[in-house]
Amino acid sequence: MSALFNFRSLLQVILLLICSCSYVHGQWPSLLDRYKNHEVLGAFWKMARVGERASPYVSLACILMAISQFNS
Amino acid sequence: MVLFGLGRLFYVILLLINAVAVLSEERFLRRIGLGRSNDETPVFGQDQNTTKSKVVQLIGAVQTLLRIPLIGINILVIVYELLLG
């Protein structure tokens, strides 16, 4: 569980989740659209939407995370 | 990670590939002129050799080829990080 308490690992996990959710939504849209209004599972749909709409910023964040991972 | 340097390198490569693969075609790439349909229509079967068309082809290839494997790899890395840190 230590990824939840280390801020950088948490950030990395969230970034990877956003990326994979947007891939899943691009590939099989109904899988995530089904839970659009679900309280818990709706978060994945929201992350997919973030990954679609804000893709340049997500990509920039990925590159910055890679650089910081490389330097540490 | 077991192999110290290679584990970090793996993360770096994974993040960089993700950075290329998330760029959405119709919302972002087409607007800045790097979309695949925006490419000047090449003559039949002839490869263009400009840098821009190479970049367009690279982004398109990464997106079509690597998105589905990346789903699995991302989820594996997420589970690994959550369980073992």
Backbone of each chain as nested JSON, in Angstrom:
{
  "chains": [
    {"id": "A", "residues": [
      {"number": 1, "name": "MET", "atoms": {"N": [0.819, -1.217, 0.0], "CA": [0.0, 0.0, 0.0], "C": [0.846, 1.256, 0.0]}},
      {"number": 2, "name": "SER", "atoms": {"N": [2.147, 1.128, -0.169], "CA": [2.975, 2.313, 0.048], "C": [2.861, 3.318, -1.082]}},
      {"number": 3, "name": "ALA", "atoms": {"N": [2.27, 2.9, -2.214], "CA": [2.124, 3.87, -3.297], "C": [1.109, 4.946, -2.934]}},
      {"number": 4, "name": "LEU", "atoms": {"N": [0.214, 4.655, -1.994], "CA": [-0.787, 5.646, -1.632], "C": [-0.208, 6.71, -0.708]}},
      {"number": 5, "name": "PHE", "atoms": {"N": [0.903, 6.408, -0.04], "CA": [1.429, 7.35, 0.937], "C": [2.64, 8.102, 0.428]}},
      {"number": 6, "name": "ASN", "atoms": {"N": [3.15, 7.68, -0.703], "CA": [4.254, 8.403, -1.319], "C": [3.676, 9.257, -2.446]}},
      {"number": 7, "name": "PHE", "atoms": {"N": [3.888, 10.571, -2.333], "CA": [3.16, 11.472, -3.237], "C": [3.518, 11.235, -4.69]}},
      {"number": 8, "name": "ARG", "atoms": {"N": [4.802, 10.985, -4.959], "CA": [5.194, 10.825, -6.36], "C": [4.635, 9.547, -6.959]}},
      {"number": 9, "name": "SER", "atoms": {"N": [4.637, 8.476, -6.153], "CA": [4.073, 7.223, -6.67], "C": [2.578, 7.361, -6.89]}},
      {"number": 10, "name": "LEU", "atoms": {"N": [1.924, 8.102, -5.984], "CA": [0.484, 8.322, -6.144], "C": [0.202, 9.067, -7.44]}},
      {"number": 11, "name": "LEU", "atoms": {"N": [1.012, 10.098, -7.687], "CA": [0.837, 10.883, -8.908], "C": [1.041, 10.016, -10.143]}},
      {"number": 12, "name": "GLN", "atoms": {"N": [2.053, 9.144, -10.059], "CA": [2.345, 8.27, -11.196], "C": [1.2, 7.292, -11.438]}},
      {"number": 13, "name": "VAL", "atoms": {"N": [0.659, 6.749, -10.328], "CA": [-0.466, 5.819, -10.464], "C": [-1.666, 6.514, -11.088]}},
      {"number": 14, "name": "ILE", "atoms": {"N": [-1.926, 7.77, -10.656], "CA": [-3.078, 8.487, -11.221], "C": [-2.866, 8.754, -12.706]}},
      {"number": 15, "name": "LEU", "atoms": {"N": [-1.633, 9.134, -13.066], "CA": [-1.34, 9.392, -14.481], "C": [-1.547, 8.138, -15.319]}},
      {"number": 16, "name": "LEU", "atoms": {"N": [-1.032, 7.008, -14.831], "CA": [-1.177, 5.76, -15.598], "C": [-2.639, 5.362, -15.69]}},
      {"number": 17, "name": "LEU", "atoms": {"N": [-3.402, 5.625, -14.605], "CA": [-4.832, 5.309, -14.64], "C": [-5.548, 6.156, -15.676]}},
      {"number": 18, "name": "ILE", "atoms": {"N": [-5.223, 7.46, -15.714], "CA": [-5.864, 8.324, -16.71], "C": [-5.54, 7.835, -18.117]}},
      {"number": 19, "name": "CYS", "atoms": {"N": [-4.264, 7.493, -18.346], "CA": [-3.874, 7.017, -19.673], "C": [-4.644, 5.758, -20.042]}},
      {"number": 20, "name": "SER", "atoms": {"N": [-4.647, 4.765, -19.148], "CA": [-5.269, 3.504, -19.559], "C": [-6.78, 3.646, -19.651]}},
      {"number": 21, "name": "CYS", "atoms": {"N": [-7.394, 4.502, -18.812], "CA": [-8.835, 4.704, -18.946], "C": [-9.173, 5.335, -20.284]}},
      {"number": 22, "name": "SER", "atoms": {"N": [-8.344, 6.28, -20.733], "CA": [-8.695, 6.89, -22.013], "C": [-8.466, 5.921, -23.165]}},
      {"number": 23, "name": "TYR", "atoms": {"N": [-7.476, 5.013, -23.035], "CA": [-7.336, 4.001, -24.094], "C": [-8.54, 3.07, -24.122]}},
      {"number": 24, "name": "VAL", "atoms": {"N": [-8.973, 2.649, -22.928], "CA": [-10.123, 1.738, -22.871], "C": [-11.357, 2.425, -23.443]}},
      {"number": 25, "name": "HIS", "atoms": {"N": [-11.515, 3.705, -23.104], "CA": [-12.692, 4.402, -23.613], "C": [-12.631, 4.589, -25.123]}},
      {"number": 26, "name": "GLY", "atoms": {"N": [-11.413, 4.747, -25.656], "CA": [-11.316, 4.864, -27.102], "C": [-11.58, 3.543, -27.803]}},
      {"number": 27, "name": "GLN", "atoms": {"N": [-11.221, 2.447, -27.11], "CA": [-11.336, 1.144, -27.755], "C": [-12.722, 0.525, -27.576]}},
      {"number": 28, "name": "TRP", "atoms": {"N": [-13.191, 0.512, -26.326], "CA": [-14.512, -0.049, -26.043], "C": [-15.329, 0.992, -25.272]}},
      {"number": 29, "name": "PRO", "atoms": {"N": [-15.975, 1.92, -25.943], "CA": [-16.62, 3.034, -25.236], "C": [-17.75, 2.59, -24.298]}},
      {"number": 30, "name": "SER", "atoms": {"N": [-18.452, 1.52, -24.661], "CA": [-19.63, 1.17, -23.859], "C": [-19.244, 0.653, -22.49]}},
      {"number": 31, "name": "LEU", "atoms": {"N": [-18.014, 0.139, -22.381], "CA": [-17.58, -0.428, -21.113], "C": [-17.562, 0.619, -20.006]}},
      {"number": 32, "name": "LEU", "atoms": {"N": [-17.149, 1.847, -20.358], "CA": [-17.09, 2.893, -19.343], "C": [-18.333, 3.764, -19.34]}},
      {"number": 33, "name": "ASP", "atoms": {"N": [-18.987, 3.887, -20.498], "CA": [-20.198, 4.707, -20.547], "C": [-21.323, 4.105, -19.722]}},
      {"number": 34, "name": "ARG", "atoms": {"N": [-21.244, 2.79, -19.537], "CA": [-22.292, 2.112, -18.778], "C": [-22.325, 2.618, -17.338]}},
      {"number": 35, "name": "TYR", "atoms": {"N": [-21.168, 2.956, -16.8], "CA": [-21.086, 3.36, -15.395], "C": [-20.928, 4.87, -15.254]}},
      {"number": 36, "name": "LYS", "atoms": {"N": [-21.482, 5.6, -16.206], "CA": [-21.234, 7.038, -16.219], "C": [-21.744, 7.71, -14.953]}},
      {"number": 37, "name": "ASN", "atoms": {"N": [-22.881, 7.254, -14.446], "CA": [-23.476, 7.909, -13.282], "C": [-23.299, 7.104, -12.0]}},
      {"number": 38, "name": "HIS", "atoms": {"N": [-22.483, 6.091, -12.07], "CA": [-22.197, 5.307, -10.875], "C": [-21.327, 6.142, -9.925]}},
      {"number": 39, "name": "GLU", "atoms": {"N": [-21.537, 5.919, -8.602], "CA": [-20.79, 6.764, -7.659], "C": [-19.303, 6.428, -7.682]}},
      {"number": 40, "name": "VAL", "atoms": {"N": [-18.995, 5.153, -7.642], "CA": [-17.591, 4.753, -7.524], "C": [-16.975, 4.535, -8.897]}},
      {"number": 41, "name": "LEU", "atoms": {"N": [-17.639, 3.716, -9.72], "CA": [-17.059, 3.371, -11.012], "C": [-17.144, 4.515, -12.0]}},
      {"number": 42, "name": "GLY", "atoms": {"N": [-17.943, 5.535, -11.688], "CA": [-17.997, 6.702, -12.557], "C": [-16.688, 7.456, -12.597]}},
      {"number": 43, "name": "ALA", "atoms": {"N": [-15.856, 7.246, -11.574], "CA": [-14.554, 7.92, -11.544], "C": [-13.697, 7.513, -12.729]}},
      {"number": 44, "name": "PHE", "atoms": {"N": [-13.834, 6.235, -13.152], "CA": [-13.033, 5.802, -14.303], "C": [-13.49, 6.506, -15.568]}},
      {"number": 45, "name": "TRP", "atoms": {"N": [-14.827, 6.689, -15.677], "CA": [-15.325, 7.41, -16.852], "C": [-14.817, 8.842, -16.848]}},
      {"number": 46, "name": "LYS", "atoms": {"N": [-14.799, 9.429, -15.646], "CA": [-14.312, 10.817, -15.545], "C": [-12.841, 10.9, -15.929]}},
      {"number": 47, "name": "MET", "atoms": {"N": [-12.064, 9.904, -15.488], "CA": [-10.646, 9.922, -15.852], "C": [-10.461, 9.756, -17.352]}},
      {"number": 48, "name": "ALA", "atoms": {"N": [-11.322, 8.919, -17.955], "CA": [-11.237, 8.765, -19.408], "C": [-11.558, 10.081, -20.097]}},
      {"number": 49, "name": "ARG", "atoms": {"N": [-12.546, 10.808, -19.556], "CA": [-12.906, 12.087, -20.161], "C": [-11.769, 13.093, -20.028]}},
      {"number": 50, "name": "VAL", "atoms": {"N": [-11.118, 13.082, -18.843], "CA": [-9.966, 13.965, -18.647], "C": [-8.866, 13.624, -19.643]}},
      {"number": 51, "name": "GLY", "atoms": {"N": [-8.61, 12.31, -19.821], "CA": [-7.558, 11.904, -20.748], "C": [-7.863, 12.273, -22.184]}},
      {"number": 52, "name": "GLU", "atoms": {"N": [-9.153, 12.33, -22.536], "CA": [-9.484, 12.727, -23.895], "C": [-9.386, 14.234, -24.081]}},
      {"number": 53, "name": "ARG", "atoms": {"N": [-9.989, 14.959, -23.153], "CA": [-10.102, 16.409, -23.354], "C": [-8.795, 17.133, -23.095]}},
      {"number": 54, "name": "ALA", "atoms": {"N": [-8.072, 16.705, -22.075], "CA": [-6.866, 17.421, -21.688], "C": [-5.62, 16.655, -22.082]}},
      {"number": 55, "name": "SER", "atoms": {"N": [-5.676, 15.999, -23.263], "CA": [-4.572, 15.109, -23.603], "C": [-3.213, 15.805, -23.711]}},
      {"number": 56, "name": "PRO", "atoms": {"N": [-3.11, 17.068, -24.201], "CA": [-1.767, 17.655, -24.219], "C": [-1.188, 17.826, -22.831]}},
      {"number": 57, "name": "TYR", "atoms": {"N": [-2.054, 18.194, -21.863], "CA": [-1.527, 18.398, -20.513], "C": [-1.158, 17.082, -19.858]}},
      {"number": 58, "name": "VAL", "atoms": {"N": [-1.95, 16.044, -20.124], "CA": [-1.615, 14.723, -19.575], "C": [-0.297, 14.238, -20.158]}},
      {"number": 59, "name": "SER", "atoms": {"N": [-0.11, 14.474, -21.449], "CA": [1.125, 14.058, -22.089], "C": [2.32, 14.806, -21.523]}},
      {"number": 60, "name": "LEU", "atoms": {"N": [2.123, 16.116, -21.295], "CA": [3.184, 16.923, -20.694], "C": [3.516, 16.419, -19.298]}},
      {"number": 61, "name": "ALA", "atoms": {"N": [2.471, 16.072, -18.55], "CA": [2.69, 15.558, -17.193], "C": [3.437, 14.238, -17.232]}},
      {"number": 62, "name": "CYS", "atoms": {"N": [3.126, 13.404, -18.235], "CA": [3.856, 12.133, -18.377], "C": [5.328, 12.39, -18.632]}},
      {"number": 63, "name": "ILE", "atoms": {"N": [5.62, 13.363, -19.512], "CA": [7.019, 13.642, -19.845], "C": [7.741, 14.186, -18.619]}},
      {"number": 64, "name": "LEU", "atoms": {"N": [7.085, 15.102, -17.877], "CA": [7.717, 15.642, -16.68], "C": [7.976, 14.558, -15.653]}},
      {"number": 65, "name": "MET", "atoms": {"N": [7.01, 13.638, -15.513], "CA": [7.18, 12.54, -14.564], "C": [8.323, 11.631, -14.983]}},
      {"number": 66, "name": "ALA", "atoms": {"N": [8.454, 11.417, -16.296], "CA": [9.564, 10.59, -16.78], "C": [10.89, 11.26, -16.486]}},
      {"number": 67, "name": "ILE", "atoms": {"N": [10.937, 12.589, -16.67], "CA": [12.192, 13.301, -16.396], "C": [12.537, 13.226, -14.915]}},
      {"number": 68, "name": "SER", "atoms": {"N": [11.525, 13.403, -14.06], "CA": [11.819, 13.376, -12.628], "C": [12.18, 11.969, -12.168]}},
      {"number": 69, "name": "GLN", "atoms": {"N": [11.562, 10.985, -12.819], "CA": [11.92, 9.597, -12.509], "C": [13.357, 9.302, -12.948]}},
      {"number": 70, "name": "PHE", "atoms": {"N": [13.728, 9.907, -14.07], "CA": [15.067, 9.68, -14.618], "C": [16.13, 10.332, -13.748]}},
      {"number": 71, "name": "ASN", "atoms": {"N": [15.794, 11.493, -13.169], "CA": [16.787, 12.228, -12.407], "C": [16.985, 11.691, -11.002]}},
      {"number": 72, "name": "SER", "atoms": {"N": [15.932, 11.114, -10.455], "CA": [16.026, 10.737, -9.041], "C": [16.935, 9.53, -8.84]}}
    ]},
    {"id": "B", "residues": [
      {"number": 1, "name": "MET", "atoms": {"N": [12.206, -2.396, -7.585], "CA": [12.406, -3.246, -8.754], "C": [13.665, -4.097, -8.568]}},
      {"number": 2, "name": "VAL", "atoms": {"N": [13.694, -5.222, -9.216], "CA": [14.786, -6.156, -8.973], "C": [16.082, -5.654, -9.611]}},
      {"number": 3, "name": "LEU", "atoms": {"N": [15.993, -5.361, -10.881], "CA": [17.166, -4.831, -11.566], "C": [17.121, -3.319, -11.416]}},
      {"number": 4, "name": "PHE", "atoms": {"N": [18.061, -2.763, -10.639], "CA": [17.873, -1.393, -10.157], "C": [17.762, -0.401, -11.287]}},
      {"number": 5, "name": "GLY", "atoms": {"N": [18.758, -0.374, -12.155], "CA": [18.736, 0.614, -13.211], "C": [17.649, 0.34, -14.227]}},
      {"number": 6, "name": "LEU", "atoms": {"N": [17.454, -0.928, -14.544], "CA": [16.523, -1.257, -15.622], "C": [15.079, -0.996, -15.221]}},
      {"number": 7, "name": "GLY", "atoms": {"N": [14.771, -1.153, -13.922], "CA": [13.412, -0.873, -13.477], "C": [13.053, 0.582, -13.689]}},
      {"number": 8, "name": "ARG", "atoms": {"N": [13.989, 1.45, -13.316], "CA": [13.759, 2.886, -13.517], "C": [13.645, 3.206, -14.996]}},
      {"number": 9, "name": "LEU", "atoms": {"N": [14.526, 2.594, -15.79], "CA": [14.486, 2.828, -17.235], "C": [13.156, 2.367, -17.816]}},
      {"number": 10, "name": "PHE", "atoms": {"N": [12.645, 1.258, -17.285], "CA": [11.351, 0.753, -17.74], "C": [10.247, 1.764, -17.468]}},
      {"number": 11, "name": "TYR", "atoms": {"N": [10.266, 2.342, -16.261], "CA": [9.256, 3.354, -15.943], "C": [9.362, 4.547, -16.881]}},
      {"number": 12, "name": "VAL", "atoms": {"N": [10.61, 4.994, -17.122], "CA": [10.799, 6.167, -17.976], "C": [10.263, 5.898, -19.372]}},
      {"number": 13, "name": "ILE", "atoms": {"N": [10.594, 4.721, -19.92], "CA": [10.141, 4.394, -21.276], "C": [8.627, 4.276, -21.32]}},
      {"number": 14, "name": "LEU", "atoms": {"N": [8.063, 3.647, -20.282], "CA": [6.604, 3.491, -20.237], "C": [5.916, 4.842, -20.218]}},
      {"number": 15, "name": "LEU", "atoms": {"N": [6.432, 5.77, -19.396], "CA": [5.805, 7.085, -19.307], "C": [5.947, 7.843, -20.623]}},
      {"number": 16, "name": "LEU", "atoms": {"N": [7.092, 7.704, -21.286], "CA": [7.259, 8.435, -22.541], "C": [6.341, 7.882, -23.628]}},
      {"number": 17, "name": "ILE", "atoms": {"N": [6.197, 6.557, -23.678], "CA": [5.296, 5.985, -24.687], "C": [3.861, 6.397, -24.399]}},
      {"number": 18, "name": "ASN", "atoms": {"N": [3.501, 6.42, -23.096], "CA": [2.171, 6.884, -22.736], "C": [1.958, 8.324, -23.166]}},
      {"number": 19, "name": "ALA", "atoms": {"N": [3.016, 9.138, -23.017], "CA": [2.894, 10.545, -23.383], "C": [2.592, 10.705, -24.865]}},
      {"number": 20, "name": "VAL", "atoms": {"N": [3.129, 9.815, -25.704], "CA": [2.809, 9.902, -27.134], "C": [1.419, 9.333, -27.399]}},
      {"number": 21, "name": "ALA", "atoms": {"N": [1.072, 8.261, -26.679], "CA": [-0.15, 7.546, -27.041], "C": [-1.42, 8.226, -26.538]}},
      {"number": 22, "name": "VAL", "atoms": {"N": [-1.328, 9.092, -25.507], "CA": [-2.586, 9.699, -25.046], "C": [-3.068, 10.804, -25.954]}},
      {"number": 23, "name": "LEU", "atoms": {"N": [-2.193, 11.385, -26.737], "CA": [-2.599, 12.539, -27.546], "C": [-3.78, 12.159, -28.424]}},
      {"number": 24, "name": "SER", "atoms": {"N": [-4.913, 12.825, -28.194], "CA": [-6.116, 12.403, -28.907], "C": [-6.111, 12.988, -30.315]}},
      {"number": 25, "name": "GLU", "atoms": {"N": [-6.454, 12.131, -31.25], "CA": [-6.349, 12.478, -32.659], "C": [-7.262, 13.637, -33.027]}},
      {"number": 26, "name": "GLU", "atoms": {"N": [-8.558, 13.49, -32.692], "CA": [-9.49, 14.462, -33.258], "C": [-9.558, 15.752, -32.474]}},
      {"number": 27, "name": "ARG", "atoms": {"N": [-9.126, 15.694, -31.198], "CA": [-9.235, 16.92, -30.414], "C": [-7.974, 17.758, -30.43]}},
      {"number": 28, "name": "PHE", "atoms": {"N": [-6.831, 17.094, -30.513], "CA": [-5.594, 17.868, -30.373], "C": [-4.713, 17.808, -31.616]}},
      {"number": 29, "name": "LEU", "atoms": {"N": [-4.463, 16.6, -32.099], "CA": [-3.472, 16.463, -33.162], "C": [-3.938, 17.105, -34.454]}},
      {"number": 30, "name": "ARG", "atoms": {"N": [-5.243, 16.982, -34.717], "CA": [-5.734, 17.531, -35.961], "C": [-5.697, 19.059, -35.926]}},
      {"number": 31, "name": "ARG", "atoms": {"N": [-5.871, 19.586, -34.693], "CA": [-5.905, 21.047, -34.581], "C": [-4.534, 21.66, -34.808]}},
      {"number": 32, "name": "ILE", "atoms": {"N": [-3.488, 20.974, -34.337], "CA": [-2.159, 21.538, -34.555], "C": [-1.539, 21.029, -35.845]}},
      {"number": 33, "name": "GLY", "atoms": {"N": [-2.326, 20.309, -36.651], "CA": [-1.836, 19.938, -37.975], "C": [-0.975, 18.7, -38.0]}},
      {"number": 34, "name": "LEU", "atoms": {"N": [-1.084, 17.858, -36.975], "CA": [-0.308, 16.621, -36.995], "C": [-1.196, 15.392, -37.125]}},
      {"number": 35, "name": "GLY", "atoms": {"N": [-2.47, 15.597, -37.414], "CA": [-3.362, 14.456, -37.568], "C": [-3.055, 13.685, -38.829]}},
      {"number": 36, "name": "ARG", "atoms": {"N": [-3.489, 12.432, -38.819], "CA": [-3.139, 11.611, -39.961], "C": [-3.941, 11.999, -41.201]}},
      {"number": 37, "name": "SER", "atoms": {"N": [-5.205, 12.412, -40.986], "CA": [-6.006, 12.803, -42.145], "C": [-5.59, 14.166, -42.654]}},
      {"number": 38, "name": "ASN", "atoms": {"N": [-4.873, 14.906, -41.779], "CA": [-4.423, 16.23, -42.158], "C": [-3.185, 16.174, -43.043]}},
      {"number": 39, "name": "ASP", "atoms": {"N": [-2.548, 15.036, -43.052], "CA": [-1.349, 14.848, -43.843], "C": [-1.655, 15.101, -45.314]}},
      {"number": 40, "name": "GLU", "atoms": {"N": [-0.716, 15.784, -45.982], "CA": [-0.94, 16.022, -47.413], "C": [-1.002, 14.661, -48.095]}},
      {"number": 41, "name": "THR", "atoms": {"N": [-2.082, 14.427, -48.804], "CA": [-2.321, 13.087, -49.329], "C": [-1.157, 12.639, -50.201]}},
      {"number": 42, "name": "PRO", "atoms": {"N": [-0.473, 11.595, -49.784], "CA": [0.699, 11.159, -50.535], "C": [0.295, 10.503, -51.841]}},
      {"number": 43, "name": "VAL", "atoms": {"N": [1.19, 10.581, -52.772], "CA": [0.958, 9.918, -54.039], "C": [0.984, 8.412, -53.793]}},
      {"number": 44, "name": "PHE", "atoms": {"N": [0.245, 7.726, -54.555], "CA": [-0.046, 6.312, -54.337], "C": [1.19, 5.491, -53.975]}},
      {"number": 45, "name": "GLY", "atoms": {"N": [1.243, 5.011, -52.738], "CA": [2.318, 4.117, -52.352], "C": [3.669, 4.761, -52.166]}},
      {"number": 46, "name": "GLN", "atoms": {"N": [3.719, 6.085, -52.294], "CA": [5.011, 6.729, -52.206], "C": [5.184, 7.309, -50.81]}},
      {"number": 47, "name": "ASP", "atoms": {"N": [6.303, 7.037, -50.186], "CA": [6.527, 7.583, -48.862], "C": [7.011, 9.018, -48.972]}},
      {"number": 48, "name": "GLN", "atoms": {"N": [6.476, 9.839, -48.056], "CA": [6.995, 11.189, -47.993], "C": [8.187, 11.192, -47.073]}},
      {"number": 49, "name": "ASN", "atoms": {"N": [9.11, 12.091, -47.331], "CA": [10.318, 12.072, -46.524], "C": [10.52, 13.337, -45.713]}},
      {"number": 50, "name": "THR", "atoms": {"N": [9.465, 14.131, -45.576], "CA": [9.633, 15.301, -44.735], "C": [9.58, 14.886, -43.276]}},
      {"number": 51, "name": "THR", "atoms": {"N": [10.143, 15.751, -42.427], "CA": [10.163, 15.431, -41.002], "C": [8.753, 15.366, -40.443]}},
      {"number": 52, "name": "LYS", "atoms": {"N": [7.911, 16.289, -40.908], "CA": [6.565, 16.352, -40.355], "C": [5.79, 15.068, -40.652]}},
      {"number": 53, "name": "SER", "atoms": {"N": [5.93, 14.563, -41.878], "CA": [5.174, 13.354, -42.203], "C": [5.729, 12.151, -41.45]}},
      {"number": 54, "name": "LYS", "atoms": {"N": [7.04, 12.191, -41.187], "CA": [7.605, 11.101, -40.372], "C": [7.038, 11.145, -38.963]}},
      {"number": 55, "name": "VAL", "atoms": {"N": [6.929, 12.361, -38.4], "CA": [6.385, 12.492, -37.044], "C": [4.94, 12.029, -37.019]}},
      {"number": 56, "name": "VAL", "atoms": {"N": [4.18, 12.432, -38.045], "CA": [2.776, 12.022, -38.112], "C": [2.663, 10.512, -38.169]}},
      {"number": 57, "name": "GLN", "atoms": {"N": [3.527, 9.897, -39.001], "CA": [3.486, 8.434, -39.108], "C": [3.882, 7.771, -37.805]}},
      {"number": 58, "name": "LEU", "atoms": {"N": [4.878, 8.367, -37.112], "CA": [5.327, 7.774, -35.851], "C": [4.208, 7.82, -34.814]}},
      {"number": 59, "name": "ILE", "atoms": {"N": [3.556, 8.993, -34.707], "CA": [2.49, 9.111, -33.713], "C": [1.349, 8.162, -34.044]}},
      {"number": 60, "name": "GLY", "atoms": {"N": [0.993, 8.102, -35.332], "CA": [-0.098, 7.208, -35.725], "C": [0.228, 5.752, -35.467]}},
      {"number": 61, "name": "ALA", "atoms": {"N": [1.48, 5.382, -35.752], "CA": [1.864, 3.986, -35.545], "C": [1.848, 3.627, -34.069]}},
      {"number": 62, "name": "VAL", "atoms": {"N": [2.375, 4.54, -33.234], "CA": [2.371, 4.269, -31.795], "C": [0.942, 4.133, -31.29]}},
      {"number": 63, "name": "GLN", "atoms": {"N": [0.068, 4.996, -31.793], "CA": [-1.297, 4.947, -31.275], "C": [-2.033, 3.7, -31.705]}},
      {"number": 64, "name": "THR", "atoms": {"N": [-1.843, 3.284, -32.958], "CA": [-2.586, 2.092, -33.371], "C": [-1.969, 0.817, -32.82]}},
      {"number": 65, "name": "LEU", "atoms": {"N": [-0.643, 0.818, -32.685], "CA": [0.026, -0.433, -32.341], "C": [0.092, -0.672, -30.845]}},
      {"number": 66, "name": "LEU", "atoms": {"N": [0.303, 0.396, -30.072], "CA": [0.678, 0.199, -28.68], "C": [-0.428, 0.472, -27.687]}},
      {"number": 67, "name": "ARG", "atoms": {"N": [-1.593, 0.955, -28.14], "CA": [-2.603, 1.325, -27.154], "C": [-3.127, 0.117, -26.399]}},
      {"number": 68, "name": "ILE", "atoms": {"N": [-3.414, -0.965, -27.114], "CA": [-4.013, -2.123, -26.435], "C": [-3.024, -2.819, -25.506]}},
      {"number": 69, "name": "PRO", "atoms": {"N": [-1.765, -3.044, -25.921], "CA": [-0.815, -3.576, -24.933], "C": [-0.574, -2.637, -23.766]}},
      {"number": 70, "name": "LEU", "atoms": {"N": [-0.616, -1.318, -24.029], "CA": [-0.361, -0.369, -22.942], "C": [-1.423, -0.443, -21.862]}},
      {"number": 71, "name": "ILE", "atoms": {"N": [-2.654, -0.78, -22.241], "CA": [-3.699, -0.93, -21.222], "C": [-3.261, -1.975, -20.203]}},
      {"number": 72, "name": "GLY", "atoms": {"N": [-2.855, -3.144, -20.715], "CA": [-2.443, -4.214, -19.813], "C": [-1.21, -3.859, -19.011]}},
      {"number": 73, "name": "ILE", "atoms": {"N": [-0.208, -3.237, -19.668], "CA": [1.033, -2.915, -18.96], "C": [0.765, -1.87, -17.884]}},
      {"number": 74, "name": "ASN", "atoms": {"N": [-0.049, -0.864, -18.234], "CA": [-0.368, 0.169, -17.237], "C": [-1.055, -0.428, -16.029]}},
      {"number": 75, "name": "ILE", "atoms": {"N": [-2.009, -1.323, -16.273], "CA": [-2.74, -1.886, -15.149], "C": [-1.825, -2.755, -14.3]}},
      {"number": 76, "name": "LEU", "atoms": {"N": [-0.918, -3.49, -14.961], "CA": [0.046, -4.292, -14.201], "C": [0.935, -3.413, -13.326]}},
      {"number": 77, "name": "VAL", "atoms": {"N": [1.411, -2.305, -13.9], "CA": [2.283, -1.412, -13.13], "C": [1.517, -0.774, -11.976]}},
      {"number": 78, "name": "ILE", "atoms": {"N": [0.245, -0.415, -12.227], "CA": [-0.567, 0.187, -11.165], "C": [-0.75, -0.799, -10.016]}},
      {"number": 79, "name": "VAL", "atoms": {"N": [-1.077, -2.044, -10.36], "CA": [-1.29, -3.047, -9.311], "C": [0.001, -3.301, -8.55]}},
      {"number": 80, "name": "TYR", "atoms": {"N": [1.114, -3.364, -9.289], "CA": [2.412, -3.575, -8.641], "C": [2.739, -2.441, -7.68]}},
      {"number": 81, "name": "GLU", "atoms": {"N": [2.499, -1.204, -8.136], "CA": [2.819, -0.062, -7.279], "C": [1.917, -0.022, -6.06]}},
      {"number": 82, "name": "LEU", "atoms": {"N": [0.655, -0.37, -6.259], "CA": [-0.257, -0.309, -5.12], "C": [0.047, -1.399, -4.096]}},
      {"number": 83, "name": "LEU", "atoms": {"N": [0.448, -2.562, -4.58], "CA": [0.673, -3.656, -3.64], "C": [2.05, -3.601, -3.001]}},
      {"number": 84, "name": "LEU", "atoms": {"N": [3.085, -3.345, -3.829], "CA": [4.442, -3.453, -3.323], "C": [5.186, -2.126, -3.287]}},
      {"number": 85, "name": "GLY", "atoms": {"N": [4.586, -1.094, -3.79], "CA": [5.192, 0.225, -3.709], "C": [6.356, 0.439, -4.633]}}
    ]}
  ]
}
